[in-house]
Amino acid sequence: MTDRNQIILAISREIGARIDRDDPLVVAALLNDRMLDESLRKIEAMVKEQADRIVAAGQDCVEKMEEARNAGCDIARQSELALRSSMEWIETRMREAGDRVAHSVLSQLREEAEKADRASKIAPWSACIAGFIAVCEIATWWPQCWLNLMASDRPVRRGT
């Protein structure tokens, strides 16, 4: 707020005339100055109040963003843990399935090896039996053939 002397000096310079302290022009200027000061104080209070609201809203926004980021991090961590757990479960199941398949294949290979081993033990006997049957067959066929040859000059076919 300006004092009365400053107002008188300012008006005197403007209009170039001498003004008295009680002049209505000085009183009007003082009232105007006081009203402007009061208006400025009210405007400053309103601006400060709005600035405080904006700062509070900004801080609230920052806090909410921080909470959202933390929640996002928590969700990401939980997702990562769930994914890791799922991968471990799948890996375990695949390993178990692989073990079962390997066991089954090994069992089948053992069975086939045992069959081949039995067959290799039976093969010489089978050959002997086949040879014996062939000898027996020849032994029964040869005398018949000899008799037929002696009885006629034509060759005898087996099974006729």
C-alpha positions in Angstrom: 0.0 0.0 0.0 1.3 3.4 -0.9 1.2 6.2 1.6 -0.6 9.5 1.1 2.6 11.5 0.3 3.6 9.2 -2.6 0.1 9.5 -4.1 0.2 13.3 -3.9 3.6 13.4 -5.6 2.5 11.0 -8.3 -0.7 13.0 -9.1 1.1 16.3 -9.0 3.6 15.0 -11.5 0.8 13.7 -13.7 -1.4 16.8 -13.8 1.2 19.4 -12.9 -0.8 21.0 -10.1 -0.4 21.2 -6.4 -2.8 18.9 -4.4 -3.7 19.1 -0.8 -3.6 16.1 1.6 -7.4 16.2 2.0 -8.2 16.6 -1.6 -11.0 14.1 -2.7 -8.7 13.0 -5.5 -6.1 11.8 -3.0 -8.8 10.1 -0.9 -10.2 8.4 -4.0 -6.7 7.3 -5.0 -6.1 6.0 -1.4 -9.4 4.1 -1.5 -8.5 2.7 -4.9 -5.1 1.6 -3.7 -6.6 -0.1 -0.6 -9.2 -1.9 -2.7 -6.5 -3.0 -5.2 -4.4 -4.2 -2.3 -7.4 -6.1 -0.8 -8.2 -7.6 -4.3 -4.6 -8.7 -4.7 -4.6 -10.4 -1.3 -7.8 -12.2 -2.3 -6.4 -13.2 -5.7 -3.1 -14.3 -4.1 -5.1 -16.4 -1.6 -7.2 -18.0 -4.4 -4.1 -18.6 -6.5 -2.3 -20.2 -3.5 -5.3 -22.3 -2.7 -5.5 -23.5 -6.4 -1.8 -24.1 -6.5 -2.0 -26.1 -3.3 -4.8 -28.2 -4.8 -2.8 -28.7 -8.0 0.3 -29.7 -5.9 -1.9 -32.1 -3.8 -3.5 -33.5 -7.0 0.0 -34.0 -8.5 1.2 -35.7 -5.4 -1.9 -37.9 -5.3 -1.3 -38.7 -9.0 2.3 -39.6 -8.3 1.3 -41.8 -5.4 -1.3 -43.6 -7.5 1.2 -44.0 -10.3 3.7 -45.5 -7.8 1.0 -47.8 -6.5 0.1 -48.8 -10.0 3.8 -49.4 -10.8 4.2 -51.5 -7.7 1.0 -53.4 -8.5 2.3 -53.9 -12.0 5.6 -55.2 -10.6 3.7 -57.5 -8.2 1.7 -58.8 -11.1 4.8 -59.3 -13.2 6.5 -61.1 -10.3 3.5 -63.3 -9.7 3.2 -64.0 -13.5 6.9 -64.8 -13.6 6.5 -67.2 -10.6 3.5 -68.8 -12.1 5.3 -69.2 -15.5 8.4 -70.6 -13.8 6.2 -73.0 -11.7 4.3 -74.1 -14.9 7.6 -74.7 -16.7 8.9 -76.8 -13.9 5.7 -78.8 -13.8 5.8 -79.4 -17.6 9.5 -80.3 -17.4 8.8 -82.8 -14.6 5.9 -84.3 -16.5 8.0 -84.5 -19.7 10.9 -86.1 -17.8 8.5 -88.7 -16.2 6.9 -89.4 -19.6 10.4 -89.8 -21.2 11.4 -92.1 -18.4 8.2 -94.2 -18.9 8.8 -94.3 -22.7 12.5 -95.2 -22.2 11.5 -98.0 -19.7 8.9 -99.3 -22.1 11.3 -99.3 -25.1 14.0 -101.0 -23.0 11.5 -103.6 -21.8 10.5 -104.3 -25.4 14.1 -104.5 -26.5 14.8 -107.0 -23.7 11.9 -109.1 -24.7 13.0 -109.1 -28.3 16.6 -109.9 -27.3 15.3 -112.8 -25.2 13.2 -114.0 -28.2 16.2 -113.7 -30.4 18.3 -115.6 -27.9 15.7 -118.4 -27.6 15.5 -118.5 -31.4 19.2 -118.8 -31.7 19.1 -121.7 -29.2 16.3 -123.4 -31.1 17.6 -122.8 -34.6 20.2 -125.6 -34.5 17.6 -128.0 -33.2 15.1 -126.8 -35.8 17.7 -127.5 -38.5 18.4 -130.9 -37.1 14.7 -131.7 -36.9 14.2 -130.5 -40.5 17.1 -132.6 -41.6 15.8 -135.6 -39.8 12.4 -135.1 -41.4 14.0 -134.8 -44.8 16.0 -138.0 -44.2 12.9 -139.8 -43.1 11.0 -138.5 -46.1 13.8 -139.7 -48.4 14.0 -143.0 -46.6 10.3 -143.6 -47.2 10.3 -142.2 -50.7 13.5 -143.9 -52.0 12.4 -147.5 -51.6 9.1 -146.8 -53.3 11.0 -145.1 -56.1 13.4 -148.0 -56.4 10.6 -150.5 -56.6 8.8 -148.5 -59.2 12.0 -148.2 -61.2 12.5 -151.9 -61.1 9.0 -152.5 -62.1 9.0 -150.2 -65.1 11.3 -148.1 -67.1 9.5 -144.8 -66.5 10.4 -142.4 -63.7 8.1 -142.2 -60.7 6.9 -138.9 -59.4 6.4 -138.4 -55.8 2.8 -138.3 -54.6 1.3 -140.2 -57.6 
